[in-house]
Structures are given as structure tokens and as C-alpha cells.
Amino acid sequence: MKIVYFAALRTTIGREEEAMTPPPHVLTIGDLMTWLATLSDAHRRAFSRPSIQVAADCQYVDKDHRLHGVKEVAFFPPVTGG
């Protein structure tokens, strides 16, 4: 699975993307975020932000979205218009 980070998340983690295979107990986006937060101190800081937005295969999704079949997950801070 490809994990992509945008804006402040990218800066905090120090990379724009990672390829990884989450463990079998990671079934949802929320599970993925919890697991990613355990990978490093930078990941923990990034995923401690209260309102991270998520897209799975280029579609906005909630944290309870199932990961089965998802090829790419993107994380980014809230987007504002203007």
C-alpha cells in the first residue's frame, strides 16, 4: 500500500510517501493511523493532530473506511477555500 503525506504531515514525518504492508489487525483507516503513529516519534507527532483528512484511492473517506483492496491512502490537514 502506498501512503502519501501532504503539507504539515509531510514536513513532520520528513517524507512525502512510503510503501508498506500494514499488519493483519489493521482493517480500517483509523487502525492504520493508530499503527502508523507507532512507527516513529515523527509519525506519532503527525498523527496526534486532531483533524487529519484522509483519501483512499483518491476519494475522501472516514476513519472507519475499510482498507480491503485500497492501494493508496493520502493524509493531509484540513483544506480551506477562499
PDB file of N, CA, C and O in Angstrom:
ATOM      1  N   MET A   1       0.846  -1.166   0.000  1.00  0.00           N
ATOM      2  CA  MET A   1       0.000   0.000   0.000  1.00  0.00           C
ATOM      3  C   MET A   1       0.896   1.236   0.000  1.00  0.00           C
ATOM      4  O   MET A   1       1.918   1.288   0.685  1.00  0.00           O
ATOM      5  N   LYS A   2       0.489   2.215  -0.778  1.00  0.00           N
ATOM      6  CA  LYS A   2       1.218   3.475  -0.829  1.00  0.00           C
ATOM      7  C   LYS A   2       0.558   4.440   0.150  1.00  0.00           C
ATOM      8  O   LYS A   2      -0.657   4.631   0.123  1.00  0.00           O
ATOM      9  N   ILE A   3       1.372   5.047   1.016  1.00  0.00           N
ATOM     10  CA  ILE A   3       0.914   6.035   1.982  1.00  0.00           C
ATOM     11  C   ILE A   3       1.525   7.369   1.570  1.00  0.00           C
ATOM     12  O   ILE A   3       2.741   7.479   1.417  1.00  0.00           O
ATOM     13  N   VAL A   4       0.677   8.383   1.390  1.00  0.00           N
ATOM     14  CA  VAL A   4       1.131   9.694   0.932  1.00  0.00           C
ATOM     15  C   VAL A   4       0.810  10.732   2.004  1.00  0.00           C
ATOM     16  O   VAL A   4      -0.275  10.728   2.586  1.00  0.00           O
ATOM     17  N   TYR A   5       1.764  11.615   2.254  1.00  0.00           N
ATOM     18  CA  TYR A   5       1.600  12.676   3.250  1.00  0.00           C
ATOM     19  C   TYR A   5       1.676  14.036   2.561  1.00  0.00           C
ATOM     20  O   TYR A   5       2.510  14.244   1.680  1.00  0.00           O
ATOM     21  N   PHE A   6       0.806  14.958   2.963  1.00  0.00           N
ATOM     22  CA  PHE A   6       0.792  16.295   2.389  1.00  0.00           C
ATOM     23  C   PHE A   6       0.997  17.359   3.467  1.00  0.00           C
ATOM     24  O   PHE A   6       0.709  17.145   4.645  1.00  0.00           O
ATOM     25  N   ALA A   7       1.497  18.496   3.030  1.00  0.00           N
ATOM     26  CA  ALA A   7       1.626  19.718   3.832  1.00  0.00           C
ATOM     27  C   ALA A   7       2.375  19.461   5.139  1.00  0.00           C
ATOM     28  O   ALA A   7       3.462  18.883   5.124  1.00  0.00           O
ATOM     29  N   ALA A   8       1.804  19.884   6.270  1.00  0.00           N
ATOM     30  CA  ALA A   8       2.492  19.779   7.561  1.00  0.00           C
ATOM     31  C   ALA A   8       2.782  18.332   7.941  1.00  0.00           C
ATOM     32  O   ALA A   8       3.769  18.065   8.627  1.00  0.00           O
ATOM     33  N   LEU A   9       1.951  17.403   7.517  1.00  0.00           N
ATOM     34  CA  LEU A   9       2.220  15.993   7.819  1.00  0.00           C
ATOM     35  C   LEU A   9       3.505  15.547   7.126  1.00  0.00           C
ATOM     36  O   LEU A   9       4.325  14.844   7.716  1.00  0.00           O
ATOM     37  N   ARG A  10       3.671  15.954   5.887  1.00  0.00           N
ATOM     38  CA  ARG A  10       4.897  15.645   5.138  1.00  0.00           C
ATOM     39  C   ARG A  10       6.109  16.238   5.842  1.00  0.00           C
ATOM     40  O   ARG A  10       7.136  15.575   5.983  1.00  0.00           O
ATOM     41  N   THR A  11       5.993  17.467   6.276  1.00  0.00           N
ATOM     42  CA  THR A  11       7.099  18.135   6.960  1.00  0.00           C
ATOM     43  C   THR A  11       7.435  17.431   8.276  1.00  0.00           C
ATOM     44  O   THR A  11       8.608  17.216   8.584  1.00  0.00           O
ATOM     45  N   THR A  12       6.428  17.079   9.036  1.00  0.00           N
ATOM     46  CA  THR A  12       6.649  16.432  10.336  1.00  0.00           C
ATOM     47  C   THR A  12       7.284  15.059  10.179  1.00  0.00           C
ATOM     48  O   THR A  12       8.224  14.718  10.897  1.00  0.00           O
ATOM     49  N   ILE A  13       6.771  14.269   9.238  1.00  0.00           N
ATOM     50  CA  ILE A  13       7.280  12.908   9.051  1.00  0.00           C
ATOM     51  C   ILE A  13       8.611  12.905   8.302  1.00  0.00           C
ATOM     52  O   ILE A  13       9.444  12.021   8.503  1.00  0.00           O
ATOM     53  N   GLY A  14       8.802  13.892   7.443  1.00  0.00           N
ATOM     54  CA  GLY A  14      10.077  14.011   6.740  1.00  0.00           C
ATOM     55  C   GLY A  14      10.131  13.257   5.425  1.00  0.00           C
ATOM     56  O   GLY A  14      11.212  13.046   4.876  1.00  0.00           O
ATOM     57  N   ARG A  15       8.990  12.852   4.919  1.00  0.00           N
ATOM     58  CA  ARG A  15       8.941  12.207   3.602  1.00  0.00           C
ATOM     59  C   ARG A  15       7.556  12.409   3.017  1.00  0.00           C
ATOM     60  O   ARG A  15       6.584  12.630   3.740  1.00  0.00           O
ATOM     61  N   GLU A  16       7.483  12.330   1.704  1.00  0.00           N
ATOM     62  CA  GLU A  16       6.186  12.550   1.071  1.00  0.00           C
ATOM     63  C   GLU A  16       5.388  11.273   0.874  1.00  0.00           C
ATOM     64  O   GLU A  16       4.165  11.324   0.749  1.00  0.00           O
ATOM     65  N   GLU A  17       6.060  10.128   0.845  1.00  0.00           N
ATOM     66  CA  GLU A  17       5.314   8.881   0.710  1.00  0.00           C
ATOM     67  C   GLU A  17       6.131   7.705   1.226  1.00  0.00           C
ATOM     68  O   GLU A  17       7.352   7.773   1.371  1.00  0.00           O
ATOM     69  N   GLU A  18       5.403   6.622   1.498  1.00  0.00           N
ATOM     70  CA  GLU A  18       6.014   5.381   1.948  1.00  0.00           C
ATOM     71  C   GLU A  18       5.231   4.226   1.336  1.00  0.00           C
ATOM     72  O   GLU A  18       4.020   4.330   1.140  1.00  0.00           O
ATOM     73  N   ALA A  19       5.903   3.150   1.040  1.00  0.00           N
ATOM     74  CA  ALA A  19       5.241   1.916   0.627  1.00  0.00           C
ATOM     75  C   ALA A  19       5.353   0.946   1.792  1.00  0.00           C
ATOM     76  O   ALA A  19       6.449   0.693   2.292  1.00  0.00           O
ATOM     77  N   MET A  20       4.224   0.407   2.224  1.00  0.00           N
ATOM     78  CA  MET A  20       4.262  -0.507   3.357  1.00  0.00           C
ATOM     79  C   MET A  20       3.082  -1.466   3.330  1.00  0.00           C
ATOM     80  O   MET A  20       2.068  -1.232   2.672  1.00  0.00           O
ATOM     81  N   THR A  21       3.253  -2.541   4.062  1.00  0.00           N
ATOM     82  CA  THR A  21       2.188  -3.522   4.232  1.00  0.00           C
ATOM     83  C   THR A  21       1.815  -3.521   5.713  1.00  0.00           C
ATOM     84  O   THR A  21       2.571  -4.027   6.543  1.00  0.00           O
ATOM     85  N   PRO A  22       0.657  -2.957   6.047  1.00  0.00           N
ATOM     86  CA  PRO A  22       0.240  -2.940   7.453  1.00  0.00           C
ATOM     87  C   PRO A  22      -0.001  -4.364   7.959  1.00  0.00           C
ATOM     88  O   PRO A  22      -0.310  -5.259   7.172  1.00  0.00           O
ATOM     89  N   PRO A  23       0.138  -4.572   9.262  1.00  0.00           N
ATOM     90  CA  PRO A  23      -0.125  -5.896   9.821  1.00  0.00           C
ATOM     91  C   PRO A  23      -1.601  -6.286   9.667  1.00  0.00           C
ATOM     92  O   PRO A  23      -2.449  -5.419   9.452  1.00  0.00           O
ATOM     93  N   PRO A  24      -1.908  -7.566   9.775  1.00  0.00           N
ATOM     94  CA  PRO A  24      -3.275  -8.059   9.545  1.00  0.00           C
ATOM     95  C   PRO A  24      -4.350  -7.427  10.431  1.00  0.00           C
ATOM     96  O   PRO A  24      -5.507  -7.354  10.017  1.00  0.00           O
ATOM     97  N   HIS A  25      -4.004  -6.971  11.630  1.00  0.00           N
ATOM     98  CA  HIS A  25      -5.020  -6.386  12.516  1.00  0.00           C
ATOM     99  C   HIS A  25      -5.439  -4.973  12.095  1.00  0.00           C
ATOM    100  O   HIS A  25      -6.381  -4.421  12.664  1.00  0.00           O
ATOM    101  N   VAL A  26      -4.765  -4.386  11.119  1.00  0.00           N
ATOM    102  CA  VAL A  26      -5.093  -3.044  10.643  1.00  0.00           C
ATOM    103  C   VAL A  26      -6.149  -3.188   9.543  1.00  0.00           C
ATOM    104  O   VAL A  26      -5.833  -3.526   8.402  1.00  0.00           O
ATOM    105  N   LEU A  27      -7.405  -2.927   9.907  1.00  0.00           N
ATOM    106  CA  LEU A  27      -8.526  -3.170   8.998  1.00  0.00           C
ATOM    107  C   LEU A  27      -9.177  -1.901   8.460  1.00  0.00           C
ATOM    108  O   LEU A  27      -9.811  -1.936   7.405  1.00  0.00           O
ATOM    109  N   THR A  28      -9.031  -0.788   9.162  1.00  0.00           N
ATOM    110  CA  THR A  28      -9.680   0.460   8.772  1.00  0.00           C
ATOM    111  C   THR A  28      -8.657   1.591   8.694  1.00  0.00           C
ATOM    112  O   THR A  28      -7.506   1.433   9.102  1.00  0.00           O
ATOM    113  N   ILE A  29      -9.091   2.723   8.170  1.00  0.00           N
ATOM    114  CA  ILE A  29      -8.231   3.911   8.132  1.00  0.00           C
ATOM    115  C   ILE A  29      -7.819   4.302   9.549  1.00  0.00           C
ATOM    116  O   ILE A  29      -6.660   4.642   9.786  1.00  0.00           O
ATOM    117  N   GLY A  30      -8.753   4.257  10.485  1.00  0.00           N
ATOM    118  CA  GLY A  30      -8.432   4.581  11.878  1.00  0.00           C
ATOM    119  C   GLY A  30      -7.380   3.650  12.449  1.00  0.00           C
ATOM    120  O   GLY A  30      -6.461   4.089  13.141  1.00  0.00           O
ATOM    121  N   ASP A  31      -7.518   2.353  12.155  1.00  0.00           N
ATOM    122  CA  ASP A  31      -6.493   1.388  12.590  1.00  0.00           C
ATOM    123  C   ASP A  31      -5.141   1.738  11.981  1.00  0.00           C
ATOM    124  O   ASP A  31      -4.110   1.665  12.649  1.00  0.00           O
ATOM    125  N   LEU A  32      -5.156   2.117  10.708  1.00  0.00           N
ATOM    126  CA  LEU A  32      -3.918   2.463  10.013  1.00  0.00           C
ATOM    127  C   LEU A  32      -3.253   3.667  10.676  1.00  0.00           C
ATOM    128  O   LEU A  32      -2.039   3.679  10.880  1.00  0.00           O
ATOM    129  N   MET A  33      -4.046   4.669  11.008  1.00  0.00           N
ATOM    130  CA  MET A  33      -3.496   5.856  11.653  1.00  0.00           C
ATOM    131  C   MET A  33      -2.887   5.510  13.013  1.00  0.00           C
ATOM    132  O   MET A  33      -1.814   6.004  13.361  1.00  0.00           O
ATOM    133  N   THR A  34      -3.563   4.675  13.767  1.00  0.00           N
ATOM    134  CA  THR A  34      -3.053   4.247  15.077  1.00  0.00           C
ATOM    135  C   THR A  34      -1.742   3.491  14.909  1.00  0.00           C
ATOM    136  O   THR A  34      -0.786   3.721  15.650  1.00  0.00           O
ATOM    137  N   TRP A  35      -1.700   2.591  13.937  1.00  0.00           N
ATOM    138  CA  TRP A  35      -0.490   1.812  13.691  1.00  0.00           C
ATOM    139  C   TRP A  35       0.657   2.702  13.206  1.00  0.00           C
ATOM    140  O   TRP A  35       1.786   2.575  13.680  1.00  0.00           O
ATOM    141  N   LEU A  36       0.367   3.602  12.260  1.00  0.00           N
ATOM    142  CA  LEU A  36       1.409   4.493  11.753  1.00  0.00           C
ATOM    143  C   LEU A  36       2.014   5.330  12.878  1.00  0.00           C
ATOM    144  O   LEU A  36       3.214   5.603  12.872  1.00  0.00           O
ATOM    145  N   ALA A  37       1.196   5.733  13.832  1.00  0.00           N
ATOM    146  CA  ALA A  37       1.675   6.547  14.948  1.00  0.00           C
ATOM    147  C   ALA A  37       2.692   5.811  15.816  1.00  0.00           C
ATOM    148  O   ALA A  37       3.403   6.441  16.599  1.00  0.00           O
ATOM    149  N   THR A  38       2.770   4.492  15.688  1.00  0.00           N
ATOM    150  CA  THR A  38       3.729   3.711  16.475  1.00  0.00           C
ATOM    151  C   THR A  38       5.078   3.541  15.779  1.00  0.00           C
ATOM    152  O   THR A  38       6.019   3.025  16.382  1.00  0.00           O
ATOM    153  N   LEU A  39       5.183   3.963  14.529  1.00  0.00           N
ATOM    154  CA  LEU A  39       6.385   3.693  13.747  1.00  0.00           C
ATOM    155  C   LEU A  39       7.589   4.548  14.137  1.00  0.00           C
ATOM    156  O   LEU A  39       8.728   4.087  14.066  1.00  0.00           O
ATOM    157  N   SER A  40       7.342   5.780  14.544  1.00  0.00           N
ATOM    158  CA  SER A  40       8.444   6.669  14.931  1.00  0.00           C
ATOM    159  C   SER A  40       7.875   7.840  15.710  1.00  0.00           C
ATOM    160  O   SER A  40       6.662   8.049  15.734  1.00  0.00           O
ATOM    161  N   ASP A  41       8.744   8.597  16.339  1.00  0.00           N
ATOM    162  CA  ASP A  41       8.300   9.789  17.058  1.00  0.00           C
ATOM    163  C   ASP A  41       7.691  10.804  16.087  1.00  0.00           C
ATOM    164  O   ASP A  41       6.714  11.475  16.418  1.00  0.00           O
ATOM    165  N   ALA A  42       8.264  10.911  14.905  1.00  0.00           N
ATOM    166  CA  ALA A  42       7.724  11.838  13.905  1.00  0.00           C
ATOM    167  C   ALA A  42       6.317  11.417  13.481  1.00  0.00           C
ATOM    168  O   ALA A  42       5.435  12.265  13.348  1.00  0.00           O
ATOM    169  N   HIS A  43       6.100  10.131  13.271  1.00  0.00           N
ATOM    170  CA  HIS A  43       4.760   9.638  12.923  1.00  0.00           C
ATOM    171  C   HIS A  43       3.780   9.915  14.073  1.00  0.00           C
ATOM    172  O   HIS A  43       2.642  10.325  13.842  1.00  0.00           O
ATOM    173  N   ARG A  44       4.226   9.690  15.293  1.00  0.00           N
ATOM    174  CA  ARG A  44       3.364   9.935  16.454  1.00  0.00           C
ATOM    175  C   ARG A  44       2.937  11.396  16.502  1.00  0.00           C
ATOM    176  O   ARG A  44       1.764  11.698  16.723  1.00  0.00           O
ATOM    177  N   ARG A  45       3.894  12.305  16.294  1.00  0.00           N
ATOM    178  CA  ARG A  45       3.563  13.743  16.300  1.00  0.00           C
ATOM    179  C   ARG A  45       2.597  14.078  15.169  1.00  0.00           C
ATOM    180  O   ARG A  45       1.637  14.820  15.373  1.00  0.00           O
ATOM    181  N   ALA A  46       2.841  13.542  13.991  1.00  0.00           N
ATOM    182  CA  ALA A  46       1.983  13.837  12.843  1.00  0.00           C
ATOM    183  C   ALA A  46       0.554  13.352  13.083  1.00  0.00           C
ATOM    184  O   ALA A  46      -0.404  14.066  12.786  1.00  0.00           O
ATOM    185  N   PHE A  47       0.412  12.148  13.617  1.00  0.00           N
ATOM    186  CA  PHE A  47      -0.920  11.578  13.778  1.00  0.00           C
ATOM    187  C   PHE A  47      -1.584  11.965  15.095  1.00  0.00           C
ATOM    188  O   PHE A  47      -2.672  11.478  15.402  1.00  0.00           O
ATOM    189  N   SER A  48      -0.949  12.825  15.872  1.00  0.00           N
ATOM    190  CA  SER A  48      -1.602  13.358  17.066  1.00  0.00           C
ATOM    191  C   SER A  48      -2.428  14.598  16.727  1.00  0.00           C
ATOM    192  O   SER A  48      -3.138  15.121  17.585  1.00  0.00           O
ATOM    193  N   ARG A  49      -2.340  15.064  15.499  1.00  0.00           N
ATOM    194  CA  ARG A  49      -3.132  16.226  15.056  1.00  0.00           C
ATOM    195  C   ARG A  49      -4.615  15.853  15.095  1.00  0.00           C
ATOM    196  O   ARG A  49      -4.979  14.745  14.702  1.00  0.00           O
ATOM    197  N   PRO A  50      -5.469  16.758  15.560  1.00  0.00           N
ATOM    198  CA  PRO A  50      -6.864  16.393  15.778  1.00  0.00           C
ATOM    199  C   PRO A  50      -7.725  16.214  14.524  1.00  0.00           C
ATOM    200  O   PRO A  50      -8.698  15.462  14.563  1.00  0.00           O
ATOM    201  N   SER A  51      -7.406  16.862  13.451  1.00  0.00           N
ATOM    202  CA  SER A  51      -8.337  16.813  12.315  1.00  0.00           C
ATOM    203  C   SER A  51      -7.623  16.507  11.000  1.00  0.00           C
ATOM    204  O   SER A  51      -7.578  17.345  10.099  1.00  0.00           O
ATOM    205  N   ILE A  52      -7.078  15.327  10.900  1.00  0.00           N
ATOM    206  CA  ILE A  52      -6.427  14.881   9.671  1.00  0.00           C
ATOM    207  C   ILE A  52      -7.498  14.414   8.694  1.00  0.00           C
ATOM    208  O   ILE A  52      -8.409  13.673   9.062  1.00  0.00           O
ATOM    209  N   GLN A  53      -7.381  14.850   7.462  1.00  0.00           N
ATOM    210  CA  GLN A  53      -8.273  14.405   6.395  1.00  0.00           C
ATOM    211  C   GLN A  53      -7.638  13.212   5.698  1.00  0.00           C
ATOM    212  O   GLN A  53      -6.415  13.068   5.682  1.00  0.00           O
ATOM    213  N   VAL A  54      -8.480  12.351   5.119  1.00  0.00           N
ATOM    214  CA  VAL A  54      -7.974  11.124   4.519  1.00  0.00           C
ATOM    215  C   VAL A  54      -8.660  10.870   3.180  1.00  0.00           C
ATOM    216  O   VAL A  54      -9.859  11.100   3.022  1.00  0.00           O
ATOM    217  N   ALA A  55      -7.873  10.392   2.223  1.00  0.00           N
ATOM    218  CA  ALA A  55      -8.415   9.920   0.950  1.00  0.00           C
ATOM    219  C   ALA A  55      -7.887   8.509   0.716  1.00  0.00           C
ATOM    220  O   ALA A  55      -6.708   8.230   0.930  1.00  0.00           O
ATOM    221  N   ALA A  56      -8.772   7.632   0.278  1.00  0.00           N
ATOM    222  CA  ALA A  56      -8.383   6.275  -0.095  1.00  0.00           C
ATOM    223  C   ALA A  56      -8.642   6.139  -1.584  1.00  0.00           C
ATOM    224  O   ALA A  56      -9.769   6.320  -2.045  1.00  0.00           O
ATOM    225  N   ASP A  57      -7.602   5.821  -2.330  1.00  0.00           N
ATOM    226  CA  ASP A  57      -7.695   5.730  -3.787  1.00  0.00           C
ATOM    227  C   ASP A  57      -8.398   6.960  -4.371  1.00  0.00           C
ATOM    228  O   ASP A  57      -9.301   6.846  -5.201  1.00  0.00           O
ATOM    229  N   CYS A  58      -7.957   8.141  -3.913  1.00  0.00           N
ATOM    230  CA  CYS A  58      -8.388   9.458  -4.415  1.00  0.00           C
ATOM    231  C   CYS A  58      -9.836   9.832  -4.075  1.00  0.00           C
ATOM    232  O   CYS A  58     -10.409  10.709  -4.721  1.00  0.00           O
ATOM    233  N   GLN A  59     -10.432   9.182  -3.077  1.00  0.00           N
ATOM    234  CA  GLN A  59     -11.779   9.525  -2.620  1.00  0.00           C
ATOM    235  C   GLN A  59     -11.726   9.845  -1.131  1.00  0.00           C
ATOM    236  O   GLN A  59     -11.175   9.073  -0.346  1.00  0.00           O
ATOM    237  N   TYR A  60     -12.302  10.988  -0.741  1.00  0.00           N
ATOM    238  CA  TYR A  60     -12.375  11.302   0.685  1.00  0.00           C
ATOM    239  C   TYR A  60     -13.117  10.185   1.406  1.00  0.00           C
ATOM    240  O   TYR A  60     -14.150   9.710   0.932  1.00  0.00           O
ATOM    241  N   VAL A  61     -12.586   9.766   2.560  1.00  0.00           N
ATOM    242  CA  VAL A  61     -13.211   8.706   3.346  1.00  0.00           C
ATOM    243  C   VAL A  61     -13.141   9.057   4.831  1.00  0.00           C
ATOM    244  O   VAL A  61     -12.366   9.917   5.248  1.00  0.00           O
ATOM    245  N   ASP A  62     -13.972   8.367   5.618  1.00  0.00           N
ATOM    246  CA  ASP A  62     -13.946   8.490   7.073  1.00  0.00           C
ATOM    247  C   ASP A  62     -12.938   7.511   7.651  1.00  0.00           C
ATOM    248  O   ASP A  62     -12.427   6.632   6.958  1.00  0.00           O
ATOM    249  N   LYS A  63     -12.670   7.684   8.919  1.00  0.00           N
ATOM    250  CA  LYS A  63     -11.688   6.821   9.586  1.00  0.00           C
ATOM    251  C   LYS A  63     -12.172   5.386   9.782  1.00  0.00           C
ATOM    252  O   LYS A  63     -11.372   4.501  10.085  1.00  0.00           O
ATOM    253  N   ASP A  64     -13.476   5.147   9.612  1.00  0.00           N
ATOM    254  CA  ASP A  64     -13.980   3.780   9.723  1.00  0.00           C
ATOM    255  C   ASP A  64     -14.010   3.055   8.369  1.00  0.00           C
ATOM    256  O   ASP A  64     -14.487   1.924   8.277  1.00  0.00           O
ATOM    257  N   HIS A  65     -13.503   3.710   7.331  1.00  0.00           N
ATOM    258  CA  HIS A  65     -13.446   3.103   5.991  1.00  0.00           C
ATOM    259  C   HIS A  65     -12.538   1.873   6.003  1.00  0.00           C
ATOM    260  O   HIS A  65     -11.424   1.927   6.525  1.00  0.00           O
ATOM    261  N   ARG A  66     -13.005   0.782   5.438  1.00  0.00           N
ATOM    262  CA  ARG A  66     -12.235  -0.465   5.396  1.00  0.00           C
ATOM    263  C   ARG A  66     -11.089  -0.350   4.386  1.00  0.00           C
ATOM    264  O   ARG A  66     -11.236   0.282   3.340  1.00  0.00           O
ATOM    265  N   LEU A  67      -9.966  -0.956   4.702  1.00  0.00           N
ATOM    266  CA  LEU A  67      -8.772  -0.894   3.853  1.00  0.00           C
ATOM    267  C   LEU A  67      -8.719  -1.994   2.792  1.00  0.00           C
ATOM    268  O   LEU A  67      -7.888  -1.927   1.887  1.00  0.00           O
ATOM    269  N   HIS A  68      -9.573  -2.987   2.883  1.00  0.00           N
ATOM    270  CA  HIS A  68      -9.526  -4.106   1.941  1.00  0.00           C
ATOM    271  C   HIS A  68      -9.552  -3.591   0.492  1.00  0.00           C
ATOM    272  O   HIS A  68     -10.493  -2.908   0.087  1.00  0.00           O
ATOM    273  N   GLY A  69      -8.528  -3.920  -0.266  1.00  0.00           N
ATOM    274  CA  GLY A  69      -8.445  -3.534  -1.672  1.00  0.00           C
ATOM    275  C   GLY A  69      -7.909  -2.138  -1.943  1.00  0.00           C
ATOM    276  O   GLY A  69      -7.701  -1.778  -3.102  1.00  0.00           O
ATOM    277  N   VAL A  70      -7.680  -1.347  -0.905  1.00  0.00           N
ATOM    278  CA  VAL A  70      -7.172   0.020  -1.090  1.00  0.00           C
ATOM    279  C   VAL A  70      -5.699  -0.035  -1.464  1.00  0.00           C
ATOM    280  O   VAL A  70      -4.912  -0.737  -0.828  1.00  0.00           O
ATOM    281  N   LYS A  71      -5.332   0.708  -2.499  1.00  0.00           N
ATOM    282  CA  LYS A  71      -3.945   0.721  -2.976  1.00  0.00           C
ATOM    283  C   LYS A  71      -3.169   1.948  -2.487  1.00  0.00           C
ATOM    284  O   LYS A  71      -1.950   1.894  -2.322  1.00  0.00           O
ATOM    285  N   GLU A  72      -3.890   3.060  -2.255  1.00  0.00           N
ATOM    286  CA  GLU A  72      -3.225   4.296  -1.832  1.00  0.00           C
ATOM    287  C   GLU A  72      -4.072   5.017  -0.790  1.00  0.00           C
ATOM    288  O   GLU A  72      -5.286   5.161  -0.941  1.00  0.00           O
ATOM    289  N   VAL A  73      -3.405   5.469   0.274  1.00  0.00           N
ATOM    290  CA  VAL A  73      -4.050   6.287   1.297  1.00  0.00           C
ATOM    291  C   VAL A  73      -3.258   7.577   1.408  1.00  0.00           C
ATOM    292  O   VAL A  73      -2.034   7.560   1.535  1.00  0.00           O
ATOM    293  N   ALA A  74      -3.971   8.696   1.358  1.00  0.00           N
ATOM    294  CA  ALA A  74      -3.328  10.017   1.467  1.00  0.00           C
ATOM    295  C   ALA A  74      -3.842  10.717   2.712  1.00  0.00           C
ATOM    296  O   ALA A  74      -5.042  10.718   2.986  1.00  0.00           O
ATOM    297  N   PHE A  75      -2.929  11.310   3.462  1.00  0.00           N
ATOM    298  CA  PHE A  75      -3.267  12.048   4.679  1.00  0.00           C
ATOM    299  C   PHE A  75      -2.884  13.506   4.488  1.00  0.00           C
ATOM    300  O   PHE A  75      -1.823  13.810   3.943  1.00  0.00           O
ATOM    301  N   PHE A  76      -3.756  14.414   4.941  1.00  0.00           N
ATOM    302  CA  PHE A  76      -3.481  15.837   4.802  1.00  0.00           C
ATOM    303  C   PHE A  76      -4.275  16.623   5.832  1.00  0.00           C
ATOM    304  O   PHE A  76      -5.300  16.155   6.327  1.00  0.00           O
ATOM    305  N   PRO A  77      -3.793  17.828   6.155  1.00  0.00           N
ATOM    306  CA  PRO A  77      -4.531  18.673   7.096  1.00  0.00           C
ATOM    307  C   PRO A  77      -5.821  19.160   6.434  1.00  0.00           C
ATOM    308  O   PRO A  77      -5.973  19.056   5.217  1.00  0.00           O
ATOM    309  N   PRO A  78      -6.739  19.685   7.226  1.00  0.00           N
ATOM    310  CA  PRO A  78      -7.986  20.205   6.638  1.00  0.00           C
ATOM    311  C   PRO A  78      -7.715  21.209   5.529  1.00  0.00           C
ATOM    312  O   PRO A  78      -6.784  22.009   5.617  1.00  0.00           O
ATOM    313  N   VAL A  79      -8.514  21.163   4.511  1.00  0.00           N
ATOM    314  CA  VAL A  79      -8.383  22.055   3.361  1.00  0.00           C
ATOM    315  C   VAL A  79      -9.392  23.178   3.498  1.00  0.00           C
ATOM    316  O   VAL A  79     -10.565  22.944   3.788  1.00  0.00           O
ATOM    317  N   THR A  80      -8.921  24.406   3.287  1.00  0.00           N
ATOM    318  CA  THR A  80      -9.841  25.546   3.345  1.00  0.00           C
ATOM    319  C   THR A  80      -9.890  26.204   1.982  1.00  0.00           C
ATOM    320  O   THR A  80      -8.930  26.152   1.214  1.00  0.00           O
ATOM    321  N   GLY A  81     -10.982  26.799   1.704  1.00  0.00           N
ATOM    322  CA  GLY A  81     -11.156  27.516   0.436  1.00  0.00           C
ATOM    323  C   GLY A  81     -11.084  28.992   0.665  1.00  0.00           C
ATOM    324  O   GLY A  81     -11.063  29.461   1.803  1.00  0.00           O
ATOM    325  N   GLY A  82     -11.047  29.724  -0.416  1.00  0.00           N
ATOM    326  CA  GLY A  82     -11.001  31.163  -0.210  1.00  0.00           C
ATOM    327  C   GLY A  82     -11.085  31.933  -1.457  1.00  0.00           C
ATOM    328  O   GLY A  82     -11.057  33.164  -1.426  1.00  0.00           O
TER     329      GLY A  82
END
